[in-house]
Amino acid sequence: MRFMIIVKATAESERGDMPTEPLMAAMARYHEELARAGVLLDGSGLKPSAQGWRVRYGAGGARTTITDGPFTETKELIAGYTLIQVRDRDEALEWTRRFPNPRGEGLEAEIEVRPLYEMEDFAAVEGVEHFRDLEARR
């Protein structure tokens, strides 16, 4: 099973503040442990929303619009992620309990963990074979 560990954005991450050296070291150690265990698929920090944009699709054929960042609702933004592949939810929970505080020790922070859909979840959906073909080519 694949799980995404989502690091929530903060005012600091939205300003583009870089992590402290101790935090970078803790994150590096954690990701090295994941890699040694063979469960790390990917992980990265995201630049502030000021450097991004949103695409909004209109209902009923209404026009699609592009909105440049920054976006004001920090609590709805993502500052980074780690993607892991583990046996089950319990193993994912164990790894996420060890995730370093993304703001640094003693500071309030939040991560969110969500399972990813797998191809078998879409077995009954018409058109899924196109995605299976893409997956087979990777």
CNS distance restraints for C-alpha pairs under 8 A (distance, minus, plus):
assign (resid   1 and name CA) (resid  85 and name CA) 5.40 0.50 0.50
assign (resid   1 and name CA) (resid  86 and name CA) 5.37 0.50 0.50
assign (resid   1 and name CA) (resid  87 and name CA) 5.84 0.50 0.50
assign (resid   1 and name CA) (resid  88 and name CA) 5.98 0.50 0.50
assign (resid   1 and name CA) (resid  89 and name CA) 7.81 0.50 0.50
assign (resid   1 and name CA) (resid 115 and name CA) 7.28 0.50 0.50
assign (resid   1 and name CA) (resid 116 and name CA) 7.57 0.50 0.50
assign (resid   1 and name CA) (resid 118 and name CA) 7.76 0.50 0.50
assign (resid   2 and name CA) (resid  83 and name CA) 7.02 0.50 0.50
assign (resid   2 and name CA) (resid  84 and name CA) 5.57 0.50 0.50
assign (resid   2 and name CA) (resid  85 and name CA) 4.24 0.50 0.50
assign (resid   2 and name CA) (resid  86 and name CA) 6.32 0.50 0.50
assign (resid   2 and name CA) (resid 115 and name CA) 5.85 0.50 0.50
assign (resid   2 and name CA) (resid 116 and name CA) 5.54 0.50 0.50
assign (resid   2 and name CA) (resid 117 and name CA) 7.96 0.50 0.50
assign (resid   3 and name CA) (resid  83 and name CA) 5.85 0.50 0.50
assign (resid   3 and name CA) (resid  84 and name CA) 5.41 0.50 0.50
assign (resid   3 and name CA) (resid  85 and name CA) 6.35 0.50 0.50
assign (resid   3 and name CA) (resid  86 and name CA) 7.84 0.50 0.50
assign (resid   3 and name CA) (resid  92 and name CA) 7.00 0.50 0.50
assign (resid   3 and name CA) (resid 113 and name CA) 6.63 0.50 0.50
assign (resid   3 and name CA) (resid 114 and name CA) 5.51 0.50 0.50
assign (resid   3 and name CA) (resid 115 and name CA) 4.26 0.50 0.50
assign (resid   3 and name CA) (resid 116 and name CA) 5.65 0.50 0.50
assign (resid   4 and name CA) (resid  81 and name CA) 6.56 0.50 0.50
assign (resid   4 and name CA) (resid  82 and name CA) 5.76 0.50 0.50
assign (resid   4 and name CA) (resid  83 and name CA) 4.57 0.50 0.50
assign (resid   4 and name CA) (resid  84 and name CA) 6.46 0.50 0.50
assign (resid   4 and name CA) (resid 113 and name CA) 5.60 0.50 0.50
assign (resid   4 and name CA) (resid 114 and name CA) 5.38 0.50 0.50
assign (resid   4 and name CA) (resid 115 and name CA) 6.30 0.50 0.50
assign (resid   4 and name CA) (resid 116 and name CA) 7.02 0.50 0.50
assign (resid   5 and name CA) (resid  81 and name CA) 5.41 0.50 0.50
assign (resid   5 and name CA) (resid  82 and name CA) 5.04 0.50 0.50
assign (resid   5 and name CA) (resid  83 and name CA) 6.27 0.50 0.50
assign (resid   5 and name CA) (resid  84 and name CA) 7.91 0.50 0.50
assign (resid   5 and name CA) (resid  96 and name CA) 7.35 0.50 0.50
assign (resid   5 and name CA) (resid 111 and name CA) 6.64 0.50 0.50
assign (resid   5 and name CA) (resid 112 and name CA) 5.82 0.50 0.50
assign (resid   5 and name CA) (resid 113 and name CA) 4.54 0.50 0.50
assign (resid   5 and name CA) (resid 114 and name CA) 6.75 0.50 0.50
assign (resid   6 and name CA) (resid  78 and name CA) 6.69 0.50 0.50
assign (resid   6 and name CA) (resid  79 and name CA) 7.77 0.50 0.50
assign (resid   6 and name CA) (resid  80 and name CA) 6.17 0.50 0.50
assign (resid   6 and name CA) (resid  81 and name CA) 4.60 0.50 0.50
assign (resid   6 and name CA) (resid  82 and name CA) 6.75 0.50 0.50
assign (resid   6 and name CA) (resid 111 and name CA) 5.39 0.50 0.50
assign (resid   6 and name CA) (resid 112 and name CA) 4.94 0.50 0.50
assign (resid   6 and name CA) (resid 113 and name CA) 5.96 0.50 0.50
assign (resid   6 and name CA) (resid 114 and name CA) 7.87 0.50 0.50
assign (resid   7 and name CA) (resid  78 and name CA) 5.87 0.50 0.50
assign (resid   7 and name CA) (resid  79 and name CA) 5.51 0.50 0.50
assign (resid   7 and name CA) (resid  80 and name CA) 5.05 0.50 0.50
assign (resid   7 and name CA) (resid  81 and name CA) 5.69 0.50 0.50
assign (resid   7 and name CA) (resid 102 and name CA) 6.98 0.50 0.50
assign (resid   7 and name CA) (resid 110 and name CA) 6.68 0.50 0.50
assign (resid   7 and name CA) (resid 111 and name CA) 4.62 0.50 0.50
assign (resid   7 and name CA) (resid 112 and name CA) 6.60 0.50 0.50
assign (resid   8 and name CA) (resid  75 and name CA) 6.76 0.50 0.50
assign (resid   8 and name CA) (resid  76 and name CA) 7.51 0.50 0.50
assign (resid   8 and name CA) (resid  77 and name CA) 6.12 0.50 0.50
assign (resid   8 and name CA) (resid  78 and name CA) 4.69 0.50 0.50
assign (resid   8 and name CA) (resid  79 and name CA) 5.50 0.50 0.50
assign (resid   8 and name CA) (resid  80 and name CA) 7.26 0.50 0.50
assign (resid   8 and name CA) (resid 109 and name CA) 7.62 0.50 0.50
assign (resid   8 and name CA) (resid 110 and name CA) 5.92 0.50 0.50
assign (resid   8 and name CA) (resid 111 and name CA) 5.71 0.50 0.50
assign (resid   8 and name CA) (resid 112 and name CA) 7.38 0.50 0.50
assign (resid   9 and name CA) (resid  13 and name CA) 5.83 0.50 0.50
assign (resid   9 and name CA) (resid  14 and name CA) 6.67 0.50 0.50
assign (resid   9 and name CA) (resid  74 and name CA) 5.85 0.50 0.50
assign (resid   9 and name CA) (resid  75 and name CA) 6.42 0.50 0.50
assign (resid   9 and name CA) (resid  76 and name CA) 7.60 0.50 0.50
assign (resid   9 and name CA) (resid  77 and name CA) 5.25 0.50 0.50
assign (resid   9 and name CA) (resid  78 and name CA) 4.91 0.50 0.50
assign (resid   9 and name CA) (resid  79 and name CA) 4.47 0.50 0.50
assign (resid   9 and name CA) (resid  80 and name CA) 7.84 0.50 0.50
assign (resid  10 and name CA) (resid  14 and name CA) 6.14 0.50 0.50
assign (resid  10 and name CA) (resid  74 and name CA) 6.06 0.50 0.50
assign (resid  10 and name CA) (resid  75 and name CA) 7.19 0.50 0.50
assign (resid  10 and name CA) (resid  79 and name CA) 7.64 0.50 0.50
assign (resid  11 and name CA) (resid  15 and name CA) 6.23 0.50 0.50
assign (resid  11 and name CA) (resid  74 and name CA) 6.87 0.50 0.50
assign (resid  12 and name CA) (resid  16 and name CA) 6.43 0.50 0.50
assign (resid  12 and name CA) (resid  17 and name CA) 5.38 0.50 0.50
assign (resid  13 and name CA) (resid  17 and name CA) 5.57 0.50 0.50
assign (resid  13 and name CA) (resid  18 and name CA) 7.45 0.50 0.50
assign (resid  13 and name CA) (resid  47 and name CA) 7.88 0.50 0.50
assign (resid  13 and name CA) (resid  48 and name CA) 6.41 0.50 0.50
assign (resid  13 and name CA) (resid  79 and name CA) 6.45 0.50 0.50
assign (resid  14 and name CA) (resid  47 and name CA) 7.76 0.50 0.50
assign (resid  14 and name CA) (resid  48 and name CA) 4.62 0.50 0.50
assign (resid  14 and name CA) (resid  49 and name CA) 6.55 0.50 0.50
assign (resid  14 and name CA) (resid  50 and name CA) 7.63 0.50 0.50
assign (resid  14 and name CA) (resid  74 and name CA) 7.57 0.50 0.50
assign (resid  14 and name CA) (resid  79 and name CA) 7.86 0.50 0.50
assign (resid  15 and name CA) (resid  48 and name CA) 6.71 0.50 0.50
assign (resid  16 and name CA) (resid  47 and name CA) 6.89 0.50 0.50
assign (resid  16 and name CA) (resid  48 and name CA) 5.86 0.50 0.50
assign (resid  19 and name CA) (resid  23 and name CA) 6.07 0.50 0.50
assign (resid  19 and name CA) (resid  24 and name CA) 6.16 0.50 0.50
assign (resid  19 and name CA) (resid 103 and name CA) 7.62 0.50 0.50
assign (resid  20 and name CA) (resid  24 and name CA) 6.20 0.50 0.50
assign (resid  21 and name CA) (resid  25 and name CA) 6.10 0.50 0.50
assign (resid  22 and name CA) (resid  26 and name CA) 6.17 0.50 0.50
assign (resid  23 and name CA) (resid  27 and name CA) 6.12 0.50 0.50
assign (resid  23 and name CA) (resid 100 and name CA) 7.77 0.50 0.50
assign (resid  23 and name CA) (resid 102 and name CA) 7.40 0.50 0.50
assign (resid  23 and name CA) (resid 103 and name CA) 7.58 0.50 0.50
assign (resid  23 and name CA) (resid 104 and name CA) 5.87 0.50 0.50
assign (resid  24 and name CA) (resid  28 and name CA) 6.03 0.50 0.50
assign (resid  25 and name CA) (resid  29 and name CA) 6.16 0.50 0.50
assign (resid  26 and name CA) (resid  30 and name CA) 6.19 0.50 0.50
assign (resid  26 and name CA) (resid 100 and name CA) 6.41 0.50 0.50
assign (resid  27 and name CA) (resid  31 and name CA) 6.14 0.50 0.50
assign (resid  27 and name CA) (resid  99 and name CA) 7.81 0.50 0.50
assign (resid  27 and name CA) (resid 100 and name CA) 6.29 0.50 0.50
assign (resid  28 and name CA) (resid  32 and name CA) 6.02 0.50 0.50
assign (resid  29 and name CA) (resid  33 and name CA) 6.23 0.50 0.50
assign (resid  30 and name CA) (resid  34 and name CA) 6.38 0.50 0.50
assign (resid  30 and name CA) (resid  98 and name CA) 7.71 0.50 0.50
assign (resid  30 and name CA) (resid  99 and name CA) 6.80 0.50 0.50
assign (resid  30 and name CA) (resid 100 and name CA) 7.35 0.50 0.50
assign (resid  31 and name CA) (resid  35 and name CA) 6.14 0.50 0.50
assign (resid  31 and name CA) (resid  40 and name CA) 7.26 0.50 0.50
assign (resid  32 and name CA) (resid  36 and name CA) 6.09 0.50 0.50
assign (resid  33 and name CA) (resid  37 and name CA) 6.16 0.50 0.50
assign (resid  34 and name CA) (resid  38 and name CA) 6.29 0.50 0.50
assign (resid  34 and name CA) (resid  39 and name CA) 5.50 0.50 0.50
assign (resid  34 and name CA) (resid  40 and name CA) 5.14 0.50 0.50
assign (resid  34 and name CA) (resid  84 and name CA) 7.93 0.50 0.50
assign (resid  35 and name CA) (resid  39 and name CA) 6.05 0.50 0.50
assign (resid  35 and name CA) (resid  40 and name CA) 5.03 0.50 0.50
assign (resid  39 and name CA) (resid  84 and name CA) 5.24 0.50 0.50
assign (resid  39 and name CA) (resid  85 and name CA) 4.97 0.50 0.50
assign (resid  39 and name CA) (resid  86 and name CA) 5.96 0.50 0.50
assign (resid  40 and name CA) (resid  82 and name CA) 7.66 0.50 0.50
assign (resid  40 and name CA) (resid  83 and name CA) 6.30 0.50 0.50
assign (resid  40 and name CA) (resid  84 and name CA) 4.70 0.50 0.50
assign (resid  40 and name CA) (resid  85 and name CA) 6.58 0.50 0.50
assign (resid  41 and name CA) (resid  82 and name CA) 7.74 0.50 0.50
assign (resid  41 and name CA) (resid  83 and name CA) 5.31 0.50 0.50
assign (resid  41 and name CA) (resid  84 and name CA) 5.25 0.50 0.50
assign (resid  41 and name CA) (resid  85 and name CA) 6.69 0.50 0.50
assign (resid  42 and name CA) (resid  82 and name CA) 5.80 0.50 0.50
assign (resid  42 and name CA) (resid  83 and name CA) 5.00 0.50 0.50
assign (resid  42 and name CA) (resid  84 and name CA) 7.11 0.50 0.50
assign (resid  43 and name CA) (resid  80 and name CA) 7.46 0.50 0.50
assign (resid  43 and name CA) (resid  81 and name CA) 5.37 0.50 0.50
assign (resid  43 and name CA) (resid  82 and name CA) 3.97 0.50 0.50
assign (resid  43 and name CA) (resid  83 and name CA) 5.83 0.50 0.50
assign (resid  44 and name CA) (resid  80 and name CA) 5.57 0.50 0.50
assign (resid  44 and name CA) (resid  81 and name CA) 5.67 0.50 0.50
assign (resid  44 and name CA) (resid  82 and name CA) 6.58 0.50 0.50
assign (resid  45 and name CA) (resid  79 and name CA) 5.87 0.50 0.50
assign (resid  45 and name CA) (resid  80 and name CA) 3.92 0.50 0.50
assign (resid  45 and name CA) (resid  81 and name CA) 6.45 0.50 0.50
assign (resid  46 and name CA) (resid  78 and name CA) 7.35 0.50 0.50
assign (resid  46 and name CA) (resid  79 and name CA) 5.09 0.50 0.50
assign (resid  46 and name CA) (resid  80 and name CA) 5.07 0.50 0.50
assign (resid  47 and name CA) (resid  51 and name CA) 6.70 0.50 0.50
assign (resid  47 and name CA) (resid  79 and name CA) 7.12 0.50 0.50
assign (resid  48 and name CA) (resid  52 and name CA) 7.36 0.50 0.50
assign (resid  48 and name CA) (resid  70 and name CA) 7.48 0.50 0.50
assign (resid  48 and name CA) (resid  79 and name CA) 7.32 0.50 0.50
assign (resid  49 and name CA) (resid  53 and name CA) 7.25 0.50 0.50
assign (resid  49 and name CA) (resid  69 and name CA) 5.22 0.50 0.50
assign (resid  49 and name CA) (resid  70 and name CA) 4.77 0.50 0.50
assign (resid  49 and name CA) (resid  71 and name CA) 6.08 0.50 0.50
assign (resid  49 and name CA) (resid  77 and name CA) 7.82 0.50 0.50
assign (resid  50 and name CA) (resid  68 and name CA) 7.22 0.50 0.50
assign (resid  50 and name CA) (resid  69 and name CA) 4.21 0.50 0.50
assign (resid  50 and name CA) (resid  70 and name CA) 3.63 0.50 0.50
assign (resid  50 and name CA) (resid  71 and name CA) 7.00 0.50 0.50
assign (resid  51 and name CA) (resid  68 and name CA) 7.76 0.50 0.50
assign (resid  51 and name CA) (resid  69 and name CA) 6.24 0.50 0.50
assign (resid  51 and name CA) (resid  70 and name CA) 7.07 0.50 0.50
assign (resid  52 and name CA) (resid  68 and name CA) 6.17 0.50 0.50
assign (resid  52 and name CA) (resid  69 and name CA) 5.37 0.50 0.50
assign (resid  52 and name CA) (resid  70 and name CA) 7.24 0.50 0.50
assign (resid  53 and name CA) (resid  66 and name CA) 6.70 0.50 0.50
assign (resid  53 and name CA) (resid  67 and name CA) 5.39 0.50 0.50
assign (resid  53 and name CA) (resid  68 and name CA) 4.17 0.50 0.50
assign (resid  53 and name CA) (resid  69 and name CA) 5.16 0.50 0.50
assign (resid  53 and name CA) (resid  70 and name CA) 7.85 0.50 0.50
assign (resid  54 and name CA) (resid  66 and name CA) 5.66 0.50 0.50
assign (resid  54 and name CA) (resid  67 and name CA) 5.16 0.50 0.50
assign (resid  54 and name CA) (resid  68 and name CA) 6.45 0.50 0.50
assign (resid  54 and name CA) (resid  69 and name CA) 7.48 0.50 0.50
assign (resid  55 and name CA) (resid  64 and name CA) 6.98 0.50 0.50
assign (resid  55 and name CA) (resid  65 and name CA) 5.78 0.50 0.50
assign (resid  55 and name CA) (resid  66 and name CA) 4.69 0.50 0.50
assign (resid  55 and name CA) (resid  67 and name CA) 6.53 0.50 0.50
assign (resid  56 and name CA) (resid  64 and name CA) 5.62 0.50 0.50
assign (resid  56 and name CA) (resid  65 and name CA) 5.22 0.50 0.50
assign (resid  56 and name CA) (resid  66 and name CA) 6.41 0.50 0.50
assign (resid  56 and name CA) (resid  67 and name CA) 7.92 0.50 0.50
assign (resid  57 and name CA) (resid  62 and name CA) 7.37 0.50 0.50
assign (resid  57 and name CA) (resid  63 and name CA) 6.84 0.50 0.50
assign (resid  57 and name CA) (resid  64 and name CA) 4.54 0.50 0.50
assign (resid  57 and name CA) (resid  65 and name CA) 6.68 0.50 0.50
assign (resid  58 and name CA) (resid  62 and name CA) 4.31 0.50 0.50
assign (resid  58 and name CA) (resid  63 and name CA) 5.39 0.50 0.50
assign (resid  58 and name CA) (resid  64 and name CA) 5.52 0.50 0.50
assign (resid  58 and name CA) (resid  65 and name CA) 7.85 0.50 0.50
assign (resid  73 and name CA) (resid  77 and name CA) 7.00 0.50 0.50
assign (resid  84 and name CA) (resid  92 and name CA) 7.80 0.50 0.50
assign (resid  86 and name CA) (resid  91 and name CA) 6.26 0.50 0.50
assign (resid  86 and name CA) (resid  92 and name CA) 6.30 0.50 0.50
assign (resid  87 and name CA) (resid  91 and name CA) 6.48 0.50 0.50
assign (resid  87 and name CA) (resid  92 and name CA) 7.99 0.50 0.50
assign (resid  88 and name CA) (resid  92 and name CA) 6.50 0.50 0.50
assign (resid  89 and name CA) (resid  93 and name CA) 6.07 0.50 0.50
assign (resid  90 and name CA) (resid  94 and name CA) 6.26 0.50 0.50
assign (resid  91 and name CA) (resid  95 and name CA) 6.37 0.50 0.50
assign (resid  92 and name CA) (resid  96 and name CA) 6.18 0.50 0.50
assign (resid  93 and name CA) (resid  97 and name CA) 6.14 0.50 0.50
assign (resid  94 and name CA) (resid  98 and name CA) 6.85 0.50 0.50
assign (resid  95 and name CA) (resid  99 and name CA) 6.67 0.50 0.50
assign (resid  96 and name CA) (resid 113 and name CA) 7.83 0.50 0.50
assign (resid 100 and name CA) (resid 104 and name CA) 7.56 0.50 0.50
assign (resid 101 and name CA) (resid 105 and name CA) 5.97 0.50 0.50
assign (resid 101 and name CA) (resid 107 and name CA) 7.73 0.50 0.50
assign (resid 101 and name CA) (resid 109 and name CA) 6.63 0.50 0.50
assign (resid 101 and name CA) (resid 110 and name CA) 7.95 0.50 0.50
assign (resid 102 and name CA) (resid 109 and name CA) 6.54 0.50 0.50
assign (resid 102 and name CA) (resid 110 and name CA) 7.72 0.50 0.50
assign (resid 102 and name CA) (resid 111 and name CA) 7.97 0.50 0.50
assign (resid 103 and name CA) (resid 107 and name CA) 6.14 0.50 0.50
assign (resid 103 and name CA) (resid 108 and name CA) 7.30 0.50 0.50
assign (resid 103 and name CA) (resid 109 and name CA) 6.16 0.50 0.50
assign (resid 117 and name CA) (resid 121 and name CA) 6.25 0.50 0.50
assign (resid 118 and name CA) (resid 122 and name CA) 7.48 0.50 0.50
assign (resid 119 and name CA) (resid 123 and name CA) 6.89 0.50 0.50
assign (resid 119 and name CA) (resid 128 and name CA) 7.82 0.50 0.50
assign (resid 119 and name CA) (resid 132 and name CA) 7.14 0.50 0.50
assign (resid 122 and name CA) (resid 128 and name CA) 6.57 0.50 0.50
assign (resid 123 and name CA) (resid 128 and name CA) 7.09 0.50 0.50
assign (resid 127 and name CA) (resid 131 and name CA) 7.75 0.50 0.50
assign (resid 128 and name CA) (resid 132 and name CA) 6.44 0.50 0.50
assign (resid 129 and name CA) (resid 133 and name CA) 6.17 0.50 0.50
assign (resid 130 and name CA) (resid 134 and name CA) 6.45 0.50 0.50
assign (resid 131 and name CA) (resid 135 and name CA) 6.13 0.50 0.50
assign (resid 132 and name CA) (resid 136 and name CA) 6.13 0.50 0.50
assign (resid 133 and name CA) (resid 137 and name CA) 6.46 0.50 0.50
assign (resid 134 and name CA) (resid 138 and name CA) 6.72 0.50 0.50
